[in-house]
Amino acid sequence: MTHERSGRSLPTLVTWFVPALLALPVGVGLAGVVLPAFGYLPALGGETFSLDPFRQLLAVPGLAASALLSLASGLLTTAVSTIGVALFLAAFHGTAGDRLARRLLAPLLAVPHAAAAFGLAFLIAPSGLIFRLLAEPFGLTRPPDLLIIGDPLGLAMMAGLVAKEMPFLLLVAFAALPQADPVRRSRLAASLGYGRMAGFLLTVWPGVYRQIRLPVLAVAAYASGVVDVALILGPSLPAPLAVRLVAWMNDPDLSLRFMASAGALLQLAITGAVLLLWLIGERLVGLLRRRVAASGRRHGRDGTWRIAAGIPVALAGGAVFFGLAWLFVWSIAGFWAFPAILPPSVGLATWSRTLESAGGPLATTFLVAILSAGVALVLVVILLEARRRQFRASAGRAVRLTPAMAGLIYLPLIVPQIAFVFGLQVAVLSLGLTPSIPLLAAVHLVFVAPYVALALADPWYAVDPRYEQVAASLGHGALARLFRVRLPMATAAVLTAMAIGFATSVGQYLPTLLIGAGRLPTITTEAVALASGGNRRIIGAYALLQTLLPFLAFTLSATLPRLLLRGRGGMRRA
């Protein structure tokens, strides 16, 4: 009886230990921000609690504009991305357009936010591709005097975020669709006379949204506190709040750390307001859906709407693809005057100089990414397997993480990075730790693990438990069943989750900047640092290098299962 109890208590302990371990840095980071925000940081002379940091913060010129810009970015980016996904699925689910989008948009997971932002900047800038194409029809001989990049309303920044987040949410929705039973529900709605789009939005979309709600909230939190995209595309006078916080945190005047901590709490409040307003919006949309359903209108004539519904996704995906292509053109271009559409001369001189200087950042990026993704994968597999063993062997797809467990794991995606990474930096300095590859990988792990869990959970639990039951009947123990049955059958999902974790680490800017303290430059920090310069050739090369590493990881995740499981086609399908 004692052995049976211990056998049951160990999985329970593990299922809570791993989420708590991943959420602990968030708590430590918030504590490291809250105390200085109220004037207490003995290392900098703050011996007593005070509200002076908040008074100093409120006296900063343009603070309200920065805060409103962050609030609008979180809400508008999420709303446009989510509505675009809903409309596309309603119009094209189950069609050739659906299948085409699945194939074309999947590679976009490998594109970091900064690279996508640079690509969009090269397209929409006054001397970018769009205005070069319009130059001859409109008689332009020089770039128009328009403030597009860095516009005061942050529209270019929001467009860059939408271009990256809409394909991401669409791919997440594709994975969630089967659980919403779209075929049966759509047929039922059609039998009642509803048009294709109305039937989907009224009967299928609510179930899909429930499945992707957490990623949607993560997008809202990220967009409200984004730094790298804001530095590339956002305004500077005033800048979004998160960008100003980074400047204060890195200022040589250490007394600004107190005001920066107060600002980090303000950023946390802004993100909380974004999430609260979004939840209120969910309720309002739910009421509207019920009123539309009760009105009896079938909205059967939706042919024009179905064509228009594909435009947002096409624009988002096209912006990233064409942006990357234009980055490459710039990276090999010689002298290139406006309004020539293509450069008159090309060469590899830029790449030669870039590869000479990018070796160190590339090595750091790779080491940190492989370490953080590898450790995240091990922790997530331990968590998922421990949780599965809390259920009967035949539970299969019925196994799920509890809301509390999921909340702890995904907490770093909901809490804005700027609100707790600075606190982590304070804690690291207080412990006397110096920037190192293992330390940076440990901090990246906090952000990598949630995405690995999100990618692996459903495929892990979808493996048919009867295979392991057969193995158990042949005398194989739990570890043997894990390593010789479940892991081989989930090879494709495991490698894909690893690639997603790797790509997530490569794209981390703020944690690398603050924890690395400038001593551990990665390809991402170097690329974003170039945003303030005007050398588009170097920017194009660095942005493409930043994309190359995740692309190679996803390529390996797609090809390795075929090599490792050659001759075992059934396992590849599993």
Secondary structure as UniProt FT lines:
FT   HELIX           2..37
FT   TURN            38..39
FT   HELIX           42..44
FT   HELIX           52..58
FT   TURN            61..62
FT   HELIX           63..92
FT   TURN            93..94
FT   HELIX           96..105
FT   HELIX           106..110
FT   HELIX           113..124
FT   TURN            126..127
FT   HELIX           129..138
FT   TURN            149..150
FT   TURN            152..153
FT   HELIX           155..176
FT   HELIX           177..180
FT   HELIX           182..191
FT   TURN            192..193
FT   HELIX           196..199
FT   HELIX           200..204
FT   HELIX           205..224
FT   HELIX           228..233
FT   TURN            237..238
FT   HELIX           241..249
FT   TURN            254..255
FT   HELIX           256..295
FT   HELIX           303..308
FT   TURN            309..310
FT   HELIX           311..332
FT   TURN            338..339
FT   HELIX           349..388
FT   TURN            389..390
FT   TURN            393..394
FT   HELIX           396..398
FT   HELIX           403..414
FT   HELIX           417..430
FT   TURN            431..432
FT   HELIX           437..462
FT   HELIX           466..473
FT   TURN            474..475
FT   HELIX           478..481
FT   HELIX           482..486
FT   HELIX           487..489
FT   HELIX           491..506
FT   HELIX           510..516
FT   TURN            517..518
FT   HELIX           523..529
FT   HELIX           530..532
FT   HELIX           536..564
FT   TURN            565..567
FT   HELIX           569..573
//
